């Protein structure tokens, strides 16, 4: 599978996506899933991503959600922020593939973004720290409005 170049990350991500995510605790072998949607919508000069769905861990299902903000740059890249404005990582999809790292207290998050088509992209995070070693693999598929 060859990555699909995206000249403008914010323009590409705008809209509604389904999410299928698998979370694996590498230490215990426990697995969880998240199924939901992500809505990337313009708010002023930013793109706000709101994810919501159901997270199942150890057989227990709970509602789950999170929000990020994308600040587009003129070169087609974007800065990704947490909902409160703290920096998370930079995002450059111009080659269709991007890796990034985010230190979070004692943990380290290594991310990999791959655009596989105009309507699908994959995201993988590897998390390592003193209390956890996890992998999170997500597939995002564009949801088109009903005709």
N, C-alpha and C positions, 0 to 999 in steps of 0.2 A: 504494500500500500504506500503510495507516494503522497506526501503532504500537498495540499492545495493552497497556493499562495493567496493571502488576503491583504489587499492594499490598505484597507481601513478597518481596524478591529472593531470600532464602535458601530460602524455601519453594518458590518457582518453580524454582530451579536444582537442588534436591535430586533426585538420581537419576542415571541413565546417559544419555549423549548421544553420538550419532555426530558426528564433525567432518570437514568437508571444507574445507581451507584452501588458498588460492593465495597464493604469495609472489612479488612482482615486484620485481626490482632496477630502479628507475626510471632509473638511469644507464646500465646495460649492456643493459637489455631482457631479461635472463635471468629465467626463470620456474622456480618450484619448486612442489611440492605436498606437503601433509601430509594423510594419511587416517588416522583413528584414532578413539578414544573418549575421553570425559571422564566421570569418575565424581565426582559431588559427594556426599560422605557426611558425616554428622554425627560430629564428634569433640568431646566435651564441649560447650562453648558455641559452637563454630565449625563451619563447613562447609569441609572440605578437598576441593579440586579436584585430581584426578590425571589428567593427560592422557598418553596413550601411543598410539603408532602408528608409521607409517613416513613419513619425510621424503625426498623425491626431489629432488635438485638436480643439474643438469648431467648427468642420466642415471644418477646414482649414488644408490642407495637405502640409507638407514641408519635404524636404530631411533631414535626420538626420544621424549622425555618431559619433562614439567615439572609442578610442583606449586605451587598457590597456596592461601592460606587466606582465607576470608571470615568476617569478624566481624560478625554481624548487629546492627543497632541496633533499638531499640524502635519507631522510626517506619517500619520496613520497608526501610530502606536498609542498606547494608553497607560496611564498610571491607575492601578487598582488600589482602592482604599477600603478599610473597614467602614461600617456604617457610621461610626463616630468620627471619621476623618483621619484616623491613624493610617500611615502607609502600610500596604501589604506587599505588593510587588509590581514590577513593570510588566507590560504585555506587548509583545511584538509578533504579530502573526504574518508579517510580510512574506516569509518563506513557507508559511503553513505549519511551522514547527517552532516551539519556543520552550526553553527551560529556564527555571528561576529558582531562587532560594529565599526563604524567609526564616530568620531566627525568631523564635517565640519563647521567651524566658529560657528555660534549659533545653527546650526542644528545637529541632531543626526540621523545617518543611522544605522538601525538594519537589518542585512541580514540573510537569511536562504537559504541554498543550499540543495537540495535533489536529489540524483541520483535514478531514477525510473527504468532504464534499461540500457543496454550497449549503447543504442542509444537515450536516453532521460533523461534530467535533468531539474529541476525546480529551479527558483531563485525568492525569494520574498524580497523586501526591504520595510521597514516602515520608513518613514522620518517624523521627528517632529522637529519643530523649531518655532520661533516667527512669521515667515511669511508664513509657510506652514505645512500642515499635509497631507501626501500622502502615498499611497501604490502603489507599482509597482510589478506586478506579471508577470513573464516571463516563457515561456516553450521553451526549446531548443531541437530540434530534429536533429539528425545526417543526413546530406545529403551524400548519397553514390554516388561515380562517376558512370556515366552511363556505363553499360557493353558493 
